[in-house]
Amino acid sequence: MDFCGVNQLKVGIVGCGHLGQGIALSLIQNGFPKEKLMLSYRGNPATYQQLEEKGLVSCLCENQTILEQADILFITIKPQDIMSMEGNRAAKDALIVSCAAGLPISLLQKVFSAERIYRMMLSGPDTILEGKGVAAIYPEQEVLAGLLNQMRVQKIPLSGEGDLNAFSAAVCLPAAMLQESDPEKIQAGVCAIGKEYPLFLDLYDWAKQVRPSLRTQEEIDAYIAKMATKGGITEAIVNSLKRQEPFADALHKGIERGIEISSAVQSSLK
Ligand SMILES: NC(=O)c1ccc[n+]([C@@H]2O[C@H](COP(=O)([O-])OP(=O)(O)OC[C@H]3O[C@@H](n4cnc5c(N)ncnc54)[C@H](OP(=O)(O)O)[C@@H]3O)[C@@H](O)[C@H]2O)c1
């Protein structure tokens, strides 16, 4: 199967945790040749076990090999870990695609000493694997858009890089709408934040469709733990809701968390 013309290319995924595994499995499910997939992680035995269970161990490589050989390189490590990539150089024509929340292109260019850097923000791995994912790319890139299309991930247009902080919080709506069960509070919160950030209004219908129907708090906690990055945006939103803060405030906390992560990483780069 021709994978939107890129089946001859090698795809690397640096940091195969929750999101990285979701992208890898989605690519394979949708016809991308497994032998052209290169994956890495940092050495956590629990991650190795997950990769083994998902049949992905044969794709494991050192970061250095991925950087040297991959044509498209997804960076799916936590933003707080990005400095572990400093000084690593990818192949000259490689597309480097950061999926890390909050890290601007200008910072990524310094970390990787490269120009061809893109950002891609995706919804949680479960939505991607069910063919119900959404994503945004900045700046627009044709090959990446084709890849998303093949993965059956809906691409949402952005008006600029600045939209990515709001988009990163808006893809957490399904988790937030599990934590807050009152539909009126949710609706009012989305309308309030949507006045400032229309992306929340754009993604509200999608979130209603993909939110799983879970009954107990244990089921909800387990679902959120699977999709939330530790110290990340979903966690900030859910923790705010656990403190009984209004829905719109919790979503604002998610946007603020993205900005905080970005500032912390920028200052560690100086
Ligand atoms: N989870 C989501 O729904 C979601 C959605 C959109 C965007 N994101 C973004 O995706 C990124 C990852 O989130 P996640 O939830 O997938 O986090 P995660 O489960 O903690 O995965 C991060 C992975 O990165 C690996 N890693 C860290 N440093 C590395 C290095 N130098 N080289 C190779 N691998 C390295 C870790 O390896 P070990 O396991 O060995 O420690 C871990 O497997 C974050 O930046 C987040 O903002 C996540």
Ligand as a Chemical Component Dictionary entry (heavy atoms), coordinates in Angstrom:
data_LIG
# 
_chem_comp.id                   LIG 
_chem_comp.type                 NON-POLYMER 
_chem_comp.pdbx_formal_charge   0 
_chem_comp.three_letter_code    LIG 
# 
loop_
_chem_comp_atom.comp_id 
_chem_comp_atom.atom_id 
_chem_comp_atom.alt_atom_id 
_chem_comp_atom.type_symbol 
_chem_comp_atom.charge 
_chem_comp_atom.model_Cartn_x 
_chem_comp_atom.model_Cartn_y 
_chem_comp_atom.model_Cartn_z 
_chem_comp_atom.pdbx_ordinal 
LIG N1  N1  N 0  -0.372 11.796 26.184 1  
LIG C1  C1  C 0  -1.075 12.550 25.346 2  
LIG O1  O1  O 0  -2.278 12.377 25.197 3  
LIG C2  C2  C 0  -0.412 13.643 24.549 4  
LIG C3  C3  C 0  -1.163 14.327 23.580 5  
LIG C4  C4  C 0  -0.545 15.332 22.832 6  
LIG C5  C5  C 0  0.769  15.638 23.061 7  
LIG N2  N2  N 1  1.467  14.986 24.025 8  
LIG C6  C6  C 0  2.881  15.342 24.202 9  
LIG O2  O2  O 0  3.630  14.177 23.931 10 
LIG C7  C7  C 0  4.786  14.148 24.753 11 
LIG C8  C8  C 0  4.841  12.800 25.441 12 
LIG O3  O3  O 0  3.719  12.632 26.288 13 
LIG P1  P1  P 0  3.383  11.189 26.854 14 
LIG O4  O4  O 0  2.124  11.340 27.606 15 
LIG O5  O5  O -1 3.489  10.200 25.776 16 
LIG O6  O6  O 0  4.605  11.014 27.895 17 
LIG P2  P2  P 0  5.267  9.679  28.397 18 
LIG O7  O7  O 0  4.281  8.570  28.398 19 
LIG O8  O8  O 0  5.994  10.028 29.658 20 
LIG O9  O9  O 0  6.340  9.347  27.254 21 
LIG C9  C9  C 0  7.536  10.016 27.110 22 
LIG C10 C10 C 0  8.560  8.998  26.640 23 
LIG O10 O10 O 0  9.785  9.672  26.338 24 
LIG C11 C11 C 0  10.848 8.790  26.649 25 
LIG N3  N3  N 0  12.064 9.589  26.719 26 
LIG C12 C12 C 0  12.372 10.617 27.552 27 
LIG N4  N4  N 0  13.574 11.129 27.244 28 
LIG C13 C13 C 0  14.042 10.423 26.177 29 
LIG C14 C14 C 0  15.215 10.482 25.394 30 
LIG N5  N5  N 0  16.174 11.375 25.617 31 
LIG N6  N6  N 0  15.333 9.607  24.369 32 
LIG C15 C15 C 0  14.386 8.684  24.106 33 
LIG N7  N7  N 0  13.233 8.584  24.811 34 
LIG C16 C16 C 0  13.081 9.440  25.838 35 
LIG C17 C17 C 0  10.412 8.136  27.930 36 
LIG O11 O11 O 0  11.096 6.909  28.086 37 
LIG P3  P3  P 0  10.909 5.993  29.400 38 
LIG O12 O12 O 0  9.514  5.445  29.314 39 
LIG O13 O13 O 0  11.953 4.959  29.239 40 
LIG O14 O14 O 0  11.094 6.915  30.569 41 
LIG C18 C18 C 0  8.906  7.936  27.681 42 
LIG O15 O15 O 0  8.669  6.668  27.120 43 
LIG C19 C19 C 0  4.686  15.315 25.702 44 
LIG O16 O16 O 0  5.553  16.292 25.245 45 
LIG C20 C20 C 0  3.238  15.780 25.588 46 
LIG O17 O17 O 0  3.174  17.180 25.678 47 
LIG C21 C21 C 0  0.917  13.984 24.753 48 
# 
loop_
_chem_comp_bond.comp_id 
_chem_comp_bond.atom_id_1 
_chem_comp_bond.atom_id_2 
_chem_comp_bond.value_order 
_chem_comp_bond.pdbx_ordinal 
LIG N1  C1  SING 1  
LIG C1  O1  DOUB 2  
LIG C1  C2  SING 3  
LIG C2  C3  SING 4  
LIG C2  C21 DOUB 5  
LIG C3  C4  DOUB 6  
LIG C4  C5  SING 7  
LIG C5  N2  DOUB 8  
LIG N2  C6  SING 9  
LIG N2  C21 SING 10 
LIG C6  O2  SING 11 
LIG C6  C20 SING 12 
LIG O2  C7  SING 13 
LIG C7  C8  SING 14 
LIG C7  C19 SING 15 
LIG C8  O3  SING 16 
LIG O3  P1  SING 17 
LIG P1  O4  DOUB 18 
LIG P1  O5  SING 19 
LIG P1  O6  SING 20 
LIG O6  P2  SING 21 
LIG P2  O7  DOUB 22 
LIG P2  O8  SING 23 
LIG P2  O9  SING 24 
LIG O9  C9  SING 25 
LIG C9  C10 SING 26 
LIG C10 O10 SING 27 
LIG C10 C18 SING 28 
LIG O10 C11 SING 29 
LIG C11 N3  SING 30 
LIG C11 C17 SING 31 
LIG N3  C12 SING 32 
LIG N3  C16 SING 33 
LIG C12 N4  DOUB 34 
LIG N4  C13 SING 35 
LIG C13 C14 SING 36 
LIG C13 C16 DOUB 37 
LIG C14 N5  SING 38 
LIG C14 N6  DOUB 39 
LIG N6  C15 SING 40 
LIG C15 N7  DOUB 41 
LIG N7  C16 SING 42 
LIG C17 O11 SING 43 
LIG C17 C18 SING 44 
LIG O11 P3  SING 45 
LIG P3  O12 DOUB 46 
LIG P3  O13 SING 47 
LIG P3  O14 SING 48 
LIG C18 O15 SING 49 
LIG C19 O16 SING 50 
LIG C19 C20 SING 51 
LIG C20 O17 SING 52 
# 
